[in-house]
């Protein structure tokens, strides 16, 4: 095609499922870049750092290395320098929070041998925000620590609402499930940052500007709604959470395809929009 276009590509369920790369996905993304498309990867996975996601893309064969926006990046954009933050999540949230000048004061879950301390219940301690994402150490005690911080006045910020994520062995509980537990215990509505929410929309706009584009993803409730918010078309792949038995879905995709290579074939022969 003659003019460059924008494309947002999801990671889990599109580029890989668990630890397994989706066959041909890296080569397909490279074809788009070579054809002049501006590519940004956007994921609701908050546990890994941006650098770790980029390294994983590179190991899969993605060239050239391009930008990655995570839900942790989006969540951190809602913080102010100096904010004291309790983190319920992994290194991706820590990196994002600290990049804004906010302070990771405490972890909700167990971080034995790590600093800062995991004890979030010290007398008189107050937090400006509790940021919740995927946290394999999450348990009843962590839920209590996070809940008490929110009840004491901290804002509850969720990296994403996704209840599940795909693995080769089936679905696993996602960060949205952990967030739901904390929000229920705190009896409050969280501020959501990841796809399809405004914080992520703003992060993508800063990188791509305005213009036509496509969001490629496996979840209508995150990727499809992100496409709507950006004014982009939605290309649904069936290599992740959504299967053919789940069709039809809303919002309605412009393209439904088995995987990213099939989407790229369609985009480079009959572009949507």
C-alpha positions as CSV (number, residue, x, y, z in Angstrom):
1,X,0.0,0.0,0.0
2,X,1.2,3.5,-0.6
3,X,0.6,5.3,2.7
4,X,1.7,4.3,6.1
5,X,-0.9,3.2,8.6
6,X,-1.0,2.6,12.3
7,X,-1.4,-0.8,13.9
8,X,-1.7,-1.7,17.6
9,X,-0.8,-5.4,18.3
10,X,-1.7,-7.2,21.5
11,X,0.9,-9.7,22.9
12,X,-0.7,-12.5,24.9
13,X,-2.9,-14.5,22.6
14,X,-1.6,-12.8,19.4
15,X,2.2,-12.9,19.5
16,X,2.4,-15.8,21.9
17,X,0.3,-18.1,24.1
18,X,2.0,-18.7,27.4
19,X,5.7,-19.4,26.5
20,X,4.8,-20.5,23.0
21,X,5.2,-18.1,20.1
22,X,2.2,-18.1,17.7
23,X,3.7,-19.6,14.5
24,X,4.4,-16.9,11.9
25,X,3.4,-14.0,14.1
26,X,6.8,-12.3,14.3
27,X,7.3,-12.6,10.6
28,X,3.9,-11.2,10.0
29,X,4.6,-8.2,12.2
30,X,7.9,-7.7,10.4
31,X,6.0,-7.6,7.1
32,X,3.8,-4.8,8.3
33,X,6.8,-2.7,9.5
34,X,8.5,-3.3,6.1
35,X,5.4,-2.1,4.3
36,X,5.5,1.2,6.2
37,X,3.0,0.5,9.0
38,X,3.8,2.1,12.3
39,X,3.6,-0.7,14.9
40,X,3.0,-0.4,18.6
41,X,2.5,-3.4,20.9
42,X,0.0,-2.8,23.7
43,X,-0.5,-5.4,26.4
44,X,-2.6,-5.6,29.6
45,X,0.1,-7.8,31.2
46,X,1.6,-5.7,33.9
47,X,4.0,-8.2,35.6
48,X,6.9,-7.9,33.1
49,X,8.9,-4.7,32.5
50,X,8.8,-3.0,29.1
51,X,12.4,-4.1,28.5
52,X,11.5,-7.7,29.2
53,X,8.6,-7.6,26.8
54,X,10.8,-6.1,24.1
55,X,13.4,-8.8,24.7
56,X,10.8,-11.5,24.3
57,X,9.6,-9.9,21.0
58,X,13.2,-9.9,19.8
59,X,13.7,-13.6,20.8
60,X,10.6,-14.4,18.7
61,X,12.2,-12.6,15.8
62,X,10.5,-9.2,15.7
63,X,12.6,-6.7,13.8
64,X,13.1,-3.9,14.2
65,X,12.5,-3.6,18.0
66,X,9.5,-1.3,18.5
67,X,7.6,0.3,21.3
68,X,5.6,-1.6,23.9
69,X,2.9,0.0,26.1
70,X,1.9,-2.1,29.1
71,X,-1.0,-1.6,31.5
72,X,1.6,-0.8,34.1
73,X,2.8,2.1,32.0
74,X,-0.8,3.3,31.7
75,X,-1.4,2.9,35.4
76,X,1.7,4.9,36.3
77,X,0.6,7.7,34.1
78,X,-2.2,8.3,36.7
79,X,0.3,8.9,39.5
80,X,2.1,12.1,40.5
81,X,5.8,12.5,41.5
82,X,6.2,11.8,45.2
83,X,3.1,9.7,45.5
84,X,3.6,6.8,48.0
85,X,2.4,3.6,46.3
86,X,1.5,0.2,47.6
87,X,2.1,-2.3,44.8
88,X,0.2,-5.5,44.3
89,X,2.1,-6.9,41.3
90,X,5.5,-7.5,39.8
91,X,8.5,-5.8,38.3
92,X,6.6,-4.1,35.5
93,X,4.5,-2.1,37.9
94,X,7.6,-1.2,40.1
95,X,9.5,0.1,37.0
96,X,6.5,2.1,35.7
97,X,5.7,3.6,39.1
98,X,9.3,4.7,39.8
99,X,9.7,6.1,36.2
100,X,7.1,8.7,37.1
101,X,8.9,9.9,40.3
102,X,6.4,8.1,42.6
103,X,7.7,5.9,45.4
104,X,7.1,2.2,45.8
105,X,6.6,2.3,49.6
106,X,5.4,-1.2,50.1
107,X,4.3,-4.5,48.5
108,X,0.9,-6.0,49.3
109,X,2.0,-9.5,48.7
110,X,5.0,-11.4,50.1
111,X,8.4,-10.3,48.7
112,X,10.7,-12.3,51.0
113,X,14.2,-11.0,50.8
114,X,13.2,-7.9,48.7
115,X,12.9,-4.3,49.5
116,X,10.8,-2.3,50.1
117,X,9.1,-4.4,52.9
118,X,6.0,-6.4,52.3
119,X,4.5,-5.2,55.6
120,X,1.7,-2.8,54.6
121,X,0.1,-2.6,58.0
122,X,2.5,-0.5,60.0
123,X,0.8,1.9,62.4
124,X,0.0,5.2,60.9
125,X,1.3,4.4,57.4
126,X,-0.7,6.0,54.6
127,X,-0.5,5.6,50.9
128,X,-1.6,7.8,48.0
129,X,-2.4,4.8,45.8
130,X,-2.6,1.1,45.6
131,X,-1.8,-0.2,42.1
132,X,-3.0,-3.8,41.5
133,X,-2.0,-6.1,38.6
134,X,-1.0,-9.7,38.1
135,X,0.6,-10.9,41.3
136,X,1.4,-14.7,41.7
137,X,2.1,-14.0,45.4
138,X,-1.4,-12.7,46.0
139,X,-3.2,-14.3,48.9
140,X,-5.7,-13.5,51.7
141,X,-3.1,-11.4,53.6
142,X,-2.2,-9.4,50.5
143,X,-5.9,-8.7,49.9
144,X,-6.3,-7.4,53.4
145,X,-3.2,-5.1,53.2
146,X,-4.4,-3.6,50.0
147,X,-8.0,-3.3,51.2
148,X,-7.0,-1.5,54.4
149,X,-4.8,0.9,52.5
150,X,-7.7,1.8,50.2
151,X,-10.1,2.2,53.1
152,X,-7.6,4.5,54.7
153,X,-7.8,6.9,51.7
154,X,-5.5,5.5,49.0
155,X,-6.8,5.5,45.4
156,X,-7.3,2.0,44.0
157,X,-5.8,1.8,40.5
158,X,-6.1,-1.4,38.5
159,X,-3.7,-2.1,35.6
160,X,-6.5,-4.0,33.8
161,X,-9.9,-5.7,34.2
162,X,-9.0,-8.9,32.3
163,X,-10.4,-11.8,34.3
164,X,-8.2,-14.4,32.4
165,X,-5.3,-14.8,30.1
166,X,-4.5,-17.6,27.7
167,X,-1.9,-20.4,28.3
168,X,-1.1,-23.5,26.3
169,X,-3.0,-25.5,29.0
170,X,-6.1,-23.2,29.0
171,X,-7.1,-20.0,30.7
172,X,-5.6,-18.8,34.0
173,X,-6.9,-16.2,36.3
174,X,-5.8,-12.7,35.3
175,X,-5.0,-9.4,37.0
176,X,-8.7,-8.4,36.8
177,X,-9.6,-11.2,39.2
178,X,-7.1,-10.0,41.8
179,X,-8.4,-6.4,41.4
180,X,-12.0,-7.6,41.8
181,X,-11.1,-9.1,45.2
182,X,-9.4,-6.0,46.5
183,X,-12.2,-3.7,45.2
184,X,-14.9,-5.9,46.7
185,X,-13.1,-6.0,50.1
186,X,-12.6,-2.2,50.0
187,X,-16.1,-1.6,48.7
188,X,-15.0,0.8,46.1
189,X,-14.8,1.2,42.3
190,X,-11.2,1.1,41.0
191,X,-9.8,3.4,38.4
192,X,-8.8,1.2,35.4
193,X,-5.8,2.0,33.3
194,X,-5.2,-0.8,30.8
195,X,-7.0,-1.5,27.5
196,X,-9.6,-0.1,26.7
197,X,-9.4,2.8,29.2
198,X,-8.4,6.4,28.7
199,X,-4.9,6.1,30.2
200,X,-3.9,3.5,27.6
201,X,-5.7,5.4,24.8
202,X,-3.5,8.5,25.8
203,X,-0.3,6.4,25.8
204,X,-1.0,5.1,22.3
205,X,-2.0,8.5,21.0
206,X,1.3,9.9,22.2
207,X,3.2,7.3,20.2
208,X,1.0,7.1,17.0
209,X,-0.7,10.5,16.8
210,X,-3.9,10.5,14.9
211,X,-5.0,8.8,11.7
212,X,-6.5,5.5,10.5
213,X,-5.3,2.3,12.0
214,X,-6.1,-1.2,13.2
215,X,-6.1,-2.9,16.6
216,X,-5.2,-6.6,16.5
217,X,-6.2,-8.6,19.5
218,X,-8.0,-11.6,20.9
219,X,-10.4,-9.9,23.4
220,X,-13.4,-7.9,22.2
221,X,-13.8,-6.4,25.7
222,X,-10.3,-4.9,25.7
223,X,-8.8,-4.9,22.2
224,X,-12.1,-4.3,20.5
225,X,-13.2,-1.5,22.8
226,X,-9.7,0.0,22.5
227,X,-10.1,0.1,18.7
228,X,-13.4,2.0,19.2
229,X,-11.8,4.5,21.6
230,X,-9.0,5.2,19.1
231,X,-11.3,5.3,16.1
232,X,-9.4,2.3,14.6
233,X,-10.7,-0.9,13.0
234,X,-10.7,-4.1,15.1
235,X,-9.1,-7.3,13.8
236,X,-10.0,-10.2,16.0
237,X,-7.7,-13.2,16.1
238,X,-8.8,-16.7,17.3
239,X,-5.4,-17.7,18.6
240,X,-6.0,-16.6,22.2
241,X,-9.0,-16.1,24.5
242,X,-11.7,-15.8,21.9
243,X,-12.6,-18.9,19.9
244,X,-14.8,-19.5,16.9
245,X,-17.5,-20.8,19.2
246,X,-17.7,-17.4,20.9
247,X,-18.7,-15.6,17.6
248,X,-20.4,-13.3,17.0
249,X,-18.9,-10.7,19.4
250,X,-19.3,-7.0,20.1
251,X,-17.8,-4.7,19.1
252,X,-18.1,-6.3,15.6
253,X,-14.6,-6.9,14.1
254,X,-13.7,-5.7,10.7
255,X,-11.6,-8.8,10.3
256,X,-11.9,-12.2,12.0
257,X,-8.9,-14.4,11.4
258,X,-7.2,-17.5,12.8
259,X,-4.0,-15.6,13.7
260,X,-1.8,-12.6,13.1
261,X,-0.4,-13.9,9.8
262,X,-3.9,-14.2,8.4
263,X,-4.7,-10.6,9.5
264,X,-1.6,-9.3,7.9
265,X,-2.4,-11.1,4.7
266,X,-5.8,-9.3,4.7
267,X,-4.3,-5.9,5.6
268,X,-1.7,-6.0,2.9
269,X,-4.0,-7.1,0.2
270,X,-7.4,-5.5,1.1
271,X,-6.8,-2.9,3.8
272,X,-9.8,-2.2,6.0
273,X,-11.2,1.2,6.8
